[in-house]
């Protein structure tokens, strides 16, 4: 929730410290300790946000995938299917549910490598299906559908049909994949000038599924107006 300078970030094989917050592997789960304050647009008061999130992988995937021929951008779906437990003290919220854990890393920023991308995940029985596609900065496209088995297998499968979705309120172009080329937006959880995340009703591999979907517009993100607005939504720590 806060952008922090290099000196406020440390990491080793099992731990990542970001200011007062941390992520660490604790036996069979990832522990995320949150010590933060939020910031809302046009609201000068920053509320405390404190608590612990625990992510328990149900499927573990050791394989990472390059998103470009030069391997400047790597995507690693660490756990395509997981369980999450959330215990927040500020605000006082406790809940549990299904989860997903992945990581993007590389040698250049995302806006240098991509124009747009679309991603979705759905449970297929005890497996998980991830569809990932987009347009790189050089204009070339990429698309893949990967089925992650409960036994740890990773299989590239045939891409389902393109299913257009209505634009977000900020007019972000959205799309997903489904067997019949149709999907319905149930809820949009995040709607920003450059990013939208939603829950969909779709059909994959002959099953009716509830999918999580995101669309990202890096041209929007890199624009001067959005860069000017970002500090008003996400504060930047000086040290």
Number of C-alpha atoms within 10 A of each C-alpha: 14 16 15 15 13 10 9 14 14 12 12 8 7 10 16 16 16 20 20 11 16 18 19 18 15 12 8 11 17 19 19 21 19 21 17 18 15 14 19 13 11 8 9 9 10 12 13 14 16 17 19 18 19 21 23 21 21 21 20 20 21 11 12 14 12 15 23 15 7 7 12 16 19 16 16 17 20 18 23 27 26 18 17 17 17 16 17 17 13 15 12 10 10 13 10 13 10 14 16 20 17 12 11 14 13 14 10 10 11 19 16 14 20 23 22 24 22 22 22 22 25 25 21 19 11 12 18 20 25 21 22 21 20 21 17 20 16 10 11 11 16 13 14 16 20 17 22 25 20 17 12 17 14 16 12 13 12 10 16 18 14 15 17 16 16 12 12 19 11 12 14 20 19 24 22 28 27 23 18 14 15 17 22 16 16 13 12 16 12 11 16 16 17 20 22 24 21 19 19 22 17 23 21 20 11 11 13 15 19 20 23 23 24 21 24 23 22 20 15 18 19 15 11 9 11 15 12 9 12 13 14 15 15 15 17 14 11 8 10
